[in-house]
Amino acid sequence: MRVLIIGAGVAGLAAAICARRAGCEATVIERRGTRDVSARDAHVHRLPPKSQAQLTQISSAVGQDGLDAAARFGAAQGGAIDWQGRQSLFRLGDLEASLHKSAVANGVELAYGQNALALRTADDGWRLEVEAGRAFAADLLIDASGAHRTGIDLLGDRLPDVPLDDIDAPERHVSWRARTAADDPVLIAWSDETVNGLLQVGADGRVQLTARTGLGVGLTLERAREAVQTAGGDSLARRLAQIRFEPRGVQHTSAGVRRVALEEVDVGGLPPFALVGDALIEAPPRYGEGVGRAFDQALMLEDLLRKGQAADCAATLAEQAKAHWAGYGVAMSLRPLASVR
Ligand SMILES: Cc1cc2nc3c(=O)[nH]c(=O)nc-3n(C[C@H](O)[C@H](O)[C@H](O)COP(=O)(O)OP(=O)(O)OC[C@H]3O[C@@H](n4cnc5c(N)ncnc54)[C@H](O)[C@@H]3O)c2cc1C
């Protein structure tokens, strides 16, 4: 079985490795150059223990060079911190590089600098044309193009989106970076009345303060510092006072989440295809779970391919997204806060 994947983000690379492990040929096409990193590399990411274990399963060949030591994780609200276990911190670019190495080691064919331009069906599956007049043939097409949803676009948008009510209004995220002396890694989710976010200190002294709020609220470094101090109390305020952040923050606006509504269209006439990662269901940054979802989906894909059920991939992955993640982010974000009260 020839599997063709659009996009070499975490979802596409993990899916490609899992397809190879299931005995398929796997090719990934990516429009970025080999050395370009995702714009999200500027935001330090976190990974819960379950997703970390899945990464070991998917990428055991190269170990986990994308991950920092697990950080103590706490929720700060009302002047106190409630410590709740550990999570790993990582940079998206490092994790992609690690998965890239693993993909190469597993025999995945990687074509960087190739932009998917046209998609058509043929008697024996899919034909995907890329710039340079080159075409790729496949039995199973996987759209892992993130929020771009290139595969869906190229299909003429035959698969409609469903907005999910995870985020009721657009949010602005700003991340400020700093360096401090190497320290115990720590990750604190904080929240005051109007602003919430994360404070991350890596084992190597890399620090990042991320603040999130509705679009109408001014978000400056001073406002974020003030909110962290209100949320975390004196000891956190003292720790923060010693850190000098770069004044310019990196911005990201999150519009809300969408899921592809497979059940609303007849996809029976198409060759096998699937959507994974943000292309299937966009992960809002605040829940820190987009990468874990991609690993879940890659492992599920491997299982389906091993059982020879390529034709069921799209529906099975979409059902899983609907069952597990619609509204799930809301529950995740409320849980730490509820336990503080
Ligand atoms: C600010 C922010 C913070 C976040 N924090 C966390 C966190 O702490 N923990 C966590 O787990 N998740 C977090 N997330 C979510 C996580 O980053 C995403 O869910 C995940 O990276 C999505 O990966 P992906 O592979 O689906 O998509 P992408 O990373 O977007 O990859 C898609 C790839 O497809 C390529 N592509 C697109 N169109 C084409 C085309 N026509 N031809 C060829 N290639 C194409 C793109 O170039 C890209 O490389 C955060 C997100 C944001 C925005």
The ligand as a Tripos MOL2 file, in Angstrom:
@<TRIPOS>MOLECULE
LIG
   53    58     1     0     0
SMALL
NO_CHARGES

@<TRIPOS>ATOM
      1 C1          0.7070   29.2870   20.1620 C.3       1 LIG1
      2 C2          0.4860   27.7940   20.1590 C.ar      1 LIG1
      3 C3          0.8580   27.0370   21.2720 C.ar      1 LIG1
      4 C4          0.6240   25.6540   21.2840 C.ar      1 LIG1
      5 N1          1.0010   24.9330   22.3780 N.ar      1 LIG1
      6 C5          0.8530   23.5920   22.3770 C.ar      1 LIG1
      7 C6          1.3120   22.8140   23.4670 C.ar      1 LIG1
      8 O1          1.8010   23.3410   24.4700 O.2       1 LIG1
      9 N2          1.1920   21.4520   23.3950 N.ar      1 LIG1
     10 C7          0.6090   20.8440   22.3020 C.ar      1 LIG1
     11 O2          0.5250   19.5950   22.2800 O.2       1 LIG1
     12 N3          0.1320   21.5620   21.2650 N.ar      1 LIG1
     13 C8          0.2390   22.9170   21.2680 C.ar      1 LIG1
     14 N4         -0.2050   23.6340   20.2080 N.ar      1 LIG1
     15 C9         -0.8510   22.9330   19.0870 C.3       1 LIG1
     16 C10         0.1880   22.2510   18.1960 C.3       1 LIG1
     17 O3          1.2400   23.1380   17.8620 O.3       1 LIG1
     18 C11        -0.5010   21.7730   16.9070 C.3       1 LIG1
     19 O4         -1.6860   21.0660   17.2280 O.3       1 LIG1
     20 C12         0.3970   20.8440   16.1030 C.3       1 LIG1
     21 O5          1.7040   21.3690   15.9400 O.3       1 LIG1
     22 C13        -0.2370   20.6400   14.7340 C.3       1 LIG1
     23 O6          0.6130   19.8560   13.9560 O.3       1 LIG1
     24 P1          0.1700   19.4450   12.4660 P.3       1 LIG1
     25 O7          1.2610   18.5600   11.9650 O.co2     1 LIG1
     26 O8         -1.2260   18.9650   12.4610 O.co2     1 LIG1
     27 O9          0.1350   20.8280   11.6440 O.3       1 LIG1
     28 P2          1.3300   21.8200   11.2080 P.3       1 LIG1
     29 O10         2.4040   21.8730   12.2380 O.co2     1 LIG1
     30 O11         0.6520   23.0970   10.8340 O.co2     1 LIG1
     31 O12         1.9710   21.1340    9.9140 O.3       1 LIG1
     32 C14         1.3240   21.1830    8.6630 C.3       1 LIG1
     33 C15         2.4040   21.1580    7.6040 C.3       1 LIG1
     34 O13         1.7730   21.0510    6.3140 O.3       1 LIG1
     35 C16         2.5110   21.8430    5.4070 C.3       1 LIG1
     36 N5          1.6640   22.2010    4.2640 N.ar      1 LIG1
     37 C17         0.5420   22.9620    4.2850 C.ar      1 LIG1
     38 N6          0.0510   23.1020    3.0450 N.ar      1 LIG1
     39 C18         0.8820   22.3900    2.2160 C.ar      1 LIG1
     40 C19         0.9170   22.1720    0.8090 C.ar      1 LIG1
     41 N7          0.0120   22.7180   -0.0310 N.pl3     1 LIG1
     42 N8          1.8990   21.3800    0.3080 N.ar      1 LIG1
     43 C20         2.8620   20.8480    1.1110 C.ar      1 LIG1
     44 N9          2.8770   21.0560    2.4530 N.ar      1 LIG1
     45 C21         1.9030   21.8120    3.0030 C.ar      1 LIG1
     46 C22         2.8960   23.0750    6.2390 C.3       1 LIG1
     47 O14         4.0070   23.7670    5.6760 O.3       1 LIG1
     48 C23         3.2250   22.4420    7.5860 C.3       1 LIG1
     49 O15         4.5920   22.1310    7.7220 O.3       1 LIG1
     50 C24        -0.0070   25.0250   20.1680 C.ar      1 LIG1
     51 C25        -0.3840   25.7790   19.0630 C.ar      1 LIG1
     52 C26        -0.1460   27.1540   19.0480 C.ar      1 LIG1
     53 C27        -0.5920   27.9420   17.8540 C.3       1 LIG1
@<TRIPOS>BOND
     1     1     2 1
     2     2     3 ar
     3     2    52 ar
     4     3     4 ar
     5     4     5 ar
     6     4    50 ar
     7     5     6 ar
     8     6     7 ar
     9     6    13 1
    10     7     8 2
    11     7     9 ar
    12     9    10 ar
    13    10    11 2
    14    10    12 ar
    15    12    13 ar
    16    13    14 ar
    17    14    15 1
    18    14    50 ar
    19    15    16 1
    20    16    17 1
    21    16    18 1
    22    18    19 1
    23    18    20 1
    24    20    21 1
    25    20    22 1
    26    22    23 1
    27    23    24 1
    28    24    25 2
    29    24    26 1
    30    24    27 1
    31    27    28 1
    32    28    29 2
    33    28    30 1
    34    28    31 1
    35    31    32 1
    36    32    33 1
    37    33    34 1
    38    33    48 1
    39    34    35 1
    40    35    36 1
    41    35    46 1
    42    36    37 ar
    43    36    45 ar
    44    37    38 ar
    45    38    39 ar
    46    39    40 ar
    47    39    45 ar
    48    40    41 1
    49    40    42 ar
    50    42    43 ar
    51    43    44 ar
    52    44    45 ar
    53    46    47 1
    54    46    48 1
    55    48    49 1
    56    50    51 ar
    57    51    52 ar
    58    52    53 1
@<TRIPOS>SUBSTRUCTURE
     1 LIG1         1 GROUP 0 **** ****
